[in-house]
Amino acid sequence: MYMYLPIALSSVNYLLIIGLGLAVGLLSGLFGVGGGFLMTPLLMMAGIPPTIAAATDANQIVAASASGTYAHWKLGNVDFKMGLFLLIGGFLGGAVGVQIIKILRASGGADFLIKMTYVVMLGVVGTFMFFESLHAMRKNKNSGTAKARSVAPAEKKKGFFAMLPLQTYFEKSGVTHSALVPLFLGTFVGILAAIMGVGGGFLMVPVMIYMLRMPMHVVVGTSLFQIMFTCVEVTFLQAYSNHTVDFLLALLLLIGSVFGAQIGTRLSKKLHGEQLKILLAIIVLAVTVKIVLELVMEPSMLLAVQGGH
Amino acid sequence: MLNKTMHETRTTLLLTGLALLSLFFSRPAQALTCRVSPDKVPIGLNYHGATLAVSGENKAGDDMIIRITNDKGEAHYKYIGKAGGLVWMKKGDVSFTNVPGVYLLFSSGDLEHLLGSEERQANQIGYDAMKEAAEMETGSPELQGASPRWKDEFIRFKEKQKLYAIHPGAVTRQHGRDSDTYQLEVAWPYQAGPGTYSVEAMAVRDGKVVEREQTRFTVQQAGVVKQLSGLAFNNASIYGIMAVLIAIFAGFAVGMIFRKGGGGAH
């Protein structure tokens, strides 16, 4: 029942870890998020040191997102063109974000800023998605148009975006944007993701829905495609520079997560777009509440190992 | 005259012989011994700690204290405090020096009854003695002058990790005619990393440590655990590429299996 992890220097119940992978993989396939904002705290609760938990999580997200990307690609739900622009922006933003964190750490108080960024971003995104989805569900119910495979919000009020150069039609998503828009948004999410130390799926998904106005089901597949590449980069860098990737732990997690991602993908076909959004919003808000409670309540231990957030 | 000299020589030889005999018989009936089994603990794939058996002989009637520890060193942490009077955050660094990584203490009775405070201090037995020897270092002004509280916090932290513990009454003794034997079963925590650890047996009589004996055991990685650890630290780029490729392969493979299973059609 137990497996010793050579990098985490810890012994874990492997059924528990596979179960965690399955649960988070399911969310990944369902919502197009990597699940890092859930998995890392869960692994820490299982006794894994924070730095190892974060880096190894990126490794297992590679598997879960590869599995999810494949499933969504076969369903025709991946906009590779949009994903590529977002990816380039994400890499640029990630590099800028790492530099910002270096400056913040040198000046002190980085941990406080990271936590507050978490709370504000998760809180804003979660609240907005929750009320927007609720509103849309009521509207659909009232108008009797409940067959709500999520449809892109009408392309209106594009205003400033429409005036930008390099206007490109993204066939799979059925939207037209300047190529600069996904590049800029990818950079913005990349910066925040690097500061917060997460893949950024829970930020990228709302950006795609509300700012790029992509259909929900294309959003999930495209987000997974982008997350896969981001986490490949993070896994390699963490393994190479910090020796913090525990491959055995990642293996246990990915056994669960790749199956979870497949189940999640199939489940997502059975749920309406608004239902998916409101579920994700509830999870994001629950994580926000947990972080706020951790911030205001006295911890049981006043010492912590060095490293991690 | 000659007779007298011979008599004196005989007497001297006799006395020397008697003295040697008395020296031989005046040795303790049984010197303190200490054994640990196993003396090599392999960390394999299914490792979840180990059970160590510590045993030996001691002079009849003596109480026993067993201390399992490793070399003293430094321990570095972040301390958590309230920022802006509102939220709990990691605020700065704090280090403890002259502290062991592992400190497990077992005895045949209550430590306070077996040894007085000074004797415990002199023999580094118990948390109070350890705290006295430990030093706290921090650059944070708010921690200055509060070292007793933070040393307590350090011990609490180590206890939670199962690396520090005190178990009074855990050592059992069996009384023999001339000597006693003692036994101790130790649940060795998996949290203790690879290294060499010392097992020190101390015999206690009339409130004093009167005898001590020491042995060692090693904990080392073996098999797949050792190979993966070596690869991660010595060939980090290959390890990183392997981790990424296996994850991608596993992801796509499962994706294809599910699709073949018929679940993934449009």
Contacts between the chains, C-beta under 8 A, distances in Angstrom:
chain1	res1	chain2	res2	distance
A	2	B	46	6.0
A	2	B	47	7.5
A	2	B	48	3.9
A	3	B	45	6.1
A	3	B	46	6.6
A	4	B	43	5.8
A	4	B	44	6.9
A	4	B	45	6.1
A	4	B	46	7.0
A	4	B	47	4.0
A	4	B	48	7.2
A	4	B	190	6.9
A	4	B	225	5.7
A	6	B	221	6.6
A	6	B	224	8.0
A	6	B	225	4.5
A	6	B	226	7.6
A	6	B	228	4.7
A	6	B	229	4.1
A	6	B	232	7.1
A	7	B	228	7.6
A	7	B	229	6.8
A	7	B	232	5.6
A	9	B	191	7.7
A	9	B	193	5.4
A	10	B	190	7.1
A	10	B	191	7.2
A	11	B	47	6.0
A	11	B	48	4.4
A	11	B	49	7.0
A	11	B	190	4.1
A	59	B	243	5.2
A	59	B	244	7.4
A	59	B	247	5.7
A	60	B	247	6.8
A	62	B	244	6.0
A	62	B	247	3.9
A	62	B	248	6.1
A	62	B	251	6.9
A	63	B	247	4.0
A	63	B	248	7.1
A	63	B	250	4.8
A	63	B	251	4.2
A	64	B	251	6.6
A	65	B	251	7.0
A	66	B	247	6.9
A	66	B	248	4.9
A	66	B	250	7.7
A	66	B	251	2.7
A	66	B	252	5.4
A	66	B	255	7.2
A	67	B	250	7.7
A	67	B	251	3.9
A	67	B	252	7.0
A	67	B	254	5.1
A	67	B	255	4.7
A	68	B	251	7.8
A	68	B	255	7.9
A	69	B	251	7.7
A	69	B	255	7.9
A	70	B	251	6.9
A	70	B	252	5.3
A	70	B	255	3.2
A	70	B	256	7.1
A	70	B	259	7.8
A	71	B	255	5.4
A	71	B	258	6.8
A	71	B	259	7.4
A	71	B	264	5.8
A	74	B	255	7.7
A	74	B	259	5.9
A	74	B	264	5.1
A	74	B	266	7.8
A	75	B	264	6.9
A	75	B	266	6.3
A	76	B	266	6.6
A	111	B	89	5.7
A	111	B	90	5.1
A	112	B	83	5.9
A	112	B	87	7.5
A	112	B	89	5.3
A	115	B	87	7.4
A	115	B	89	6.8
A	228	B	248	7.8
A	228	B	251	7.9
A	232	B	244	5.3
A	232	B	248	7.4
A	235	B	240	6.6
A	235	B	243	5.8
A	235	B	244	5.3
A	235	B	247	7.3
A	236	B	240	4.2
A	236	B	241	6.9
A	236	B	243	7.9
A	236	B	244	5.8
A	237	B	240	7.8
A	238	B	240	7.8
A	239	B	232	7.0
A	239	B	236	5.8
A	239	B	237	8.0
A	239	B	239	5.4
A	239	B	240	3.3
A	239	B	243	5.8
A	240	B	236	4.8
A	240	B	237	5.4
A	240	B	240	4.8
A	241	B	236	7.8
A	243	B	232	5.5
A	243	B	233	5.7
A	243	B	236	6.1
A	245	B	232	7.3
A	245	B	239	7.4
A	245	B	240	6.9
A	245	B	243	5.5
A	247	B	228	6.2
A	247	B	232	7.4
A	247	B	239	7.1
A	247	B	242	7.2
A	247	B	243	5.0
A	247	B	246	7.7
A	248	B	228	6.6
A	250	B	243	6.3
A	250	B	247	6.7
A	251	B	246	7.5
A	254	B	247	5.8
A	254	B	250	5.4
A	254	B	251	7.3
A	255	B	250	7.9
A	258	B	250	5.7
A	258	B	251	5.4
A	258	B	254	4.0
A	258	B	255	7.6
A	259	B	254	6.4
A	261	B	251	7.7
A	261	B	254	7.9
A	262	B	254	6.4
A	262	B	255	6.9
A	262	B	258	4.4
A	262	B	263	7.4
A	265	B	264	7.8
A	266	B	263	5.7
A	266	B	264	7.9
A	294	B	88	7.5
A	295	B	87	4.2
A	295	B	88	6.2
A	295	B	89	7.6
A	296	B	86	7.0
A	296	B	87	6.1
A	296	B	88	7.3
A	297	B	88	7.2
A	298	B	88	6.1
A	299	B	80	5.8
A	299	B	88	5.8
A	301	B	80	7.5
A	301	B	153	7.6
A	301	B	156	7.1
A	301	B	157	5.8
A	301	B	160	6.6
A	302	B	79	6.2
A	302	B	80	4.8
A	302	B	81	7.4
A	302	B	153	5.2
A	303	B	77	4.4
A	303	B	78	7.3
A	303	B	79	6.0
A	303	B	80	7.1
A	303	B	94	7.3
A	303	B	150	7.9
A	303	B	153	5.6
A	303	B	154	6.5
A	303	B	157	4.6
A	304	B	77	6.4
A	304	B	78	4.8
A	304	B	79	7.9
A	304	B	80	6.1
A	304	B	90	5.9
A	305	B	77	6.5
A	305	B	78	7.5
A	306	B	76	5.6
A	306	B	77	6.5
A	306	B	78	5.6
A	306	B	93	7.3
